[in-house]
Amino acid sequence: MNSLVNLSKYKSLQPYPPSDLCRLGGPNDGGYVVSSSSVSQSKYLLSFGICYDVNFEFDFVKSQGEKVVAHMYDASTHPFSLEHILSELLKSVRFHSLRPILGYLSFLRKRRFLLQADSIFQRRNVSDFEHNGCTTLTKALQALERNAQVFLKVDIEGDEILIIPEILSNIDYFSGIVIEFHRAHALWDLLITFVETLSKKGMLLDHIHVNNYGGVSLTNLPSILELSFSRVSRRGTPRASLPVSGLDAPNSPVRSDYEVIF
């Protein structure tokens, strides 16, 4: 393990997991642990932040036999950009590995599958108001069928803090949420309040994972934290420690995962 993160003072962050957790997405970064019931209850996947990684979205849609439609938002995704293709080719040459270019080809294949399953790619970012090609969570929800259950995935490199009020005001739409908090250590009180507010609204914490691309602060708080929520009923006992073997994996495969204790 990289380091020990002691969160025993923060009981609201101690997951009380349902029995049906599964992992969707890549084997490392881009993979998330979620409740399979929250996935199956969803008619839509609303995904903010994909870049060139649609492994989570692919697994989500495929696991439901294409009965769920994904709406994906990211202004940085240009699938057939010559600049991006050359970048991946140069990486393959530099590292004497086909992995970068094969990863790009896998992205194209999975993107094609999602398009054939009626999913939609929006070359726009999501923020707290409409500006410079950005849209809002509320606008993204308005593009979906009214009253349909939505699973929300948020990985927008720090801007998640801007849409927290909209997540809370639209909470009844969501069957489940997975969100990655950047600069979590600096926003710790807000993060705790967010988790506790969701819990009061029936959206319970399923799982947390420390992203090992981020560090740990001097107060032993993680810089990047992944959190999963659902409304699924649960029994048993809270987690005493993380990660969970068979579900969790380090975001960076060349570094060990962080161990969390409560």
C-alpha positions in Angstrom: 0.0 0.0 0.0 1.1 3.5 -0.7 0.0 5.0 2.6 -2.6 4.7 5.3 -5.5 7.2 5.3 -7.3 7.3 8.6 -10.8 8.6 8.3 -12.1 7.4 11.6 -13.1 10.9 12.6 -15.4 11.1 9.5 -18.1 8.5 10.0 -20.3 10.0 7.3 -17.7 8.9 4.8 -17.8 5.3 6.1 -19.7 3.3 3.4 -22.6 1.1 4.3 -22.5 -1.0 1.1 -25.3 -2.8 -0.6 -24.7 -6.4 -1.5 -24.7 -5.9 -5.2 -21.6 -3.7 -5.8 -19.8 -4.2 -9.2 -17.1 -2.6 -11.1 -17.7 -0.9 -14.4 -15.1 0.7 -16.7 -11.4 0.2 -17.1 -9.2 -2.0 -14.9 -7.5 1.1 -13.5 -8.3 4.8 -14.0 -11.9 5.3 -15.3 -13.3 2.3 -13.5 -15.8 2.8 -10.7 -17.6 0.7 -8.1 -21.3 1.0 -8.3 -24.5 -0.8 -7.2 -25.8 -3.0 -10.0 -29.4 -2.3 -8.9 -28.9 1.4 -9.4 -27.6 0.7 -12.9 -30.5 -1.6 -13.8 -33.1 0.9 -12.5 -31.7 3.6 -14.9 -33.1 4.5 -18.2 -30.4 7.0 -18.9 -26.7 7.5 -18.1 -25.7 11.1 -17.8 -21.9 11.2 -18.0 -19.9 14.4 -17.5 -16.3 14.1 -18.5 -15.1 11.3 -20.8 -12.1 12.7 -22.8 -11.0 9.5 -24.7 -12.2 7.0 -22.2 -15.7 5.5 -22.6 -15.0 2.2 -20.8 -17.5 3.0 -18.0 -20.2 4.2 -20.4 -19.6 1.1 -22.6 -19.9 -1.3 -19.7 -22.9 0.5 -18.3 -24.9 0.4 -21.6 -23.8 -3.1 -22.5 -24.6 -4.6 -19.1 -28.2 -3.5 -19.6 -28.6 -5.0 -23.1 -28.6 -1.6 -24.6 -31.8 -0.7 -22.8 -30.2 2.4 -21.4 -29.1 5.5 -23.3 -26.0 7.4 -22.5 -25.7 11.2 -22.9 -22.0 12.1 -22.7 -20.6 15.6 -22.3 -17.0 16.7 -22.9 -15.7 19.6 -25.0 -12.2 18.1 -25.1 -13.2 15.0 -27.1 -12.4 15.2 -30.8 -12.6 11.5 -32.0 -10.9 12.0 -35.3 -8.5 14.8 -34.4 -5.3 14.4 -36.4 -3.4 16.0 -33.5 -4.7 13.3 -31.1 -3.9 10.5 -33.5 -0.4 11.7 -34.0 0.0 12.1 -30.2 -1.0 8.5 -29.6 1.3 7.3 -32.4 4.3 9.3 -30.9 3.5 7.7 -27.5 3.6 4.3 -29.0 7.0 5.0 -30.6 8.4 6.7 -27.5 7.5 3.9 -25.1 8.0 1.1 -27.6 4.5 -0.1 -27.0 1.3 -0.4 -29.0 -0.9 0.3 -25.9 -1.5 4.0 -26.7 -2.6 3.5 -30.3 -4.6 0.3 -29.4 -6.3 2.3 -26.6 -7.3 4.9 -29.1 -8.7 2.2 -31.5 -10.6 0.7 -28.6 -12.1 4.1 -27.8 -13.3 4.4 -31.4 -14.8 0.9 -31.4 -16.7 1.5 -28.1 -17.8 4.9 -29.2 -19.3 3.3 -32.3 -21.1 0.8 -30.2 -22.6 3.6 -28.0 -23.7 5.5 -31.1 -25.4 2.4 -32.5 -27.2 2.1 -29.1 -28.6 5.6 -29.6 -26.2 7.2 -27.2 -25.3 10.9 -27.7 -22.0 12.7 -27.5 -22.2 16.4 -26.7 -19.0 18.4 -27.3 -19.8 20.7 -24.4 -18.6 20.9 -20.9 -20.9 21.2 -17.9 -20.7 24.1 -15.5 -22.9 26.2 -13.2 -24.2 28.4 -16.0 -24.4 28.5 -19.8 -21.3 30.2 -21.2 -18.6 29.7 -23.9 -20.1 26.4 -25.1 -20.9 25.1 -21.6 -24.2 23.8 -20.5 -25.7 23.0 -17.1 -26.9 19.9 -15.3 -30.5 21.1 -15.4 -30.3 21.7 -19.2 -28.8 18.2 -19.7 -31.7 16.7 -17.7 -34.2 18.6 -19.8 -32.9 16.8 -22.9 -34.0 13.4 -21.3 -37.4 11.8 -21.0 -39.3 13.4 -18.2 -39.5 11.5 -14.9 -37.1 8.8 -16.2 -34.5 7.5 -13.7 -31.0 8.7 -14.4 -27.6 7.5 -13.3 -25.1 10.4 -13.0 -21.4 10.2 -13.5 -19.3 13.2 -12.8 -15.5 13.4 -13.6 -14.9 17.0 -14.6 -11.5 17.8 -13.1 -12.5 20.1 -10.3 -15.6 21.7 -11.8 -17.8 19.2 -9.9 -17.8 21.8 -7.1 -19.7 24.2 -9.3 -22.6 21.8 -10.0 -23.2 20.5 -6.4 -26.2 22.8 -5.9 -27.8 21.5 -9.1 -27.1 17.9 -8.1 -28.9 18.5 -4.8 -31.8 20.4 -6.3 -32.4 17.6 -8.9 -31.7 14.7 -6.6 -35.1 13.0 -7.3 -34.0 12.3 -10.9 -31.1 10.1 -9.9 -31.0 6.3 -9.3 -27.3 6.5 -8.5 -24.3 8.8 -8.6 -20.6 8.4 -9.0 -18.5 11.5 -8.6 -14.8 12.2 -8.4 -13.8 15.1 -6.2 -10.6 16.9 -7.0 -8.9 19.0 -4.3 -11.0 17.1 -1.8 -8.6 17.9 1.1 -9.1 21.6 0.5 -12.9 21.3 0.2 -13.3 18.7 3.0 -16.1 20.4 5.0 -18.1 21.0 1.8 -17.6 17.3 0.7 -18.8 16.1 4.1 -21.9 18.3 4.0 -22.6 17.1 0.4 -22.5 13.4 1.5 -24.6 14.1 4.6 -27.2 16.0 2.6 -27.5 13.2 0.0 -28.0 10.7 2.8 -30.9 12.8 4.2 -32.4 12.7 0.8 -32.2 8.9 0.6 -29.1 8.8 -1.6 -26.7 6.6 0.5 -22.9 6.3 0.2 -22.1 2.9 -1.3 -18.3 3.1 -1.7 -15.3 5.4 -1.7 -11.9 5.0 -3.3 -8.8 7.2 -3.1 -7.4 8.0 -6.5 -3.7 7.4 -6.3 -2.9 10.0 -9.0 -3.5 12.5 -6.2 -1.5 12.8 -3.0 -2.5 13.1 0.7 -2.4 16.4 2.5 -0.4 17.1 5.7 -3.6 16.4 7.6 -3.8 12.9 6.0 -6.8 13.8 3.7 -6.9 12.6 0.1 -6.5 15.0 -2.7 -8.8 13.0 -5.1 -11.7 11.0 -3.8 -14.2 8.8 -5.8 -17.6 8.4 -4.2 -20.6 6.2 -5.3 -24.2 6.6 -4.1 -27.5 4.8 -4.6 -30.9 4.4 -3.1 -30.5 0.6 -2.8 -31.5 -1.0 0.6 -28.7 -2.5 2.5 -28.0 -4.8 5.4 -24.9 -5.9 7.3 -22.2 -3.7 8.6 -20.2 -0.6 7.4 -16.8 -1.0 5.8 -14.0 -1.1 8.3 -11.3 -0.6 5.7 -10.8 -0.1 2.0 -9.9 -0.9 -0.8 -11.9 -4.0 -1.5 -10.1 -6.8 -3.3 -11.8 -7.8 -6.5 -13.6 -4.5 -6.8 -11.0 -1.7 -6.4 -7.9 -1.2 -8.4 -5.3 1.6 -8.3 -6.0 4.4 -10.8 -2.3 4.4 -11.7 -1.2 0.8 -12.2 2.5 1.6 -11.4 1.6 2.9 -7.9 0.0 1.1 -5.0 -3.5 1.9 -3.8 -4.1 3.9 -0.7 -5.5 2.0 2.3 -8.4 3.7 4.1 -9.4 2.8 7.7 -12.4 4.0 9.7 
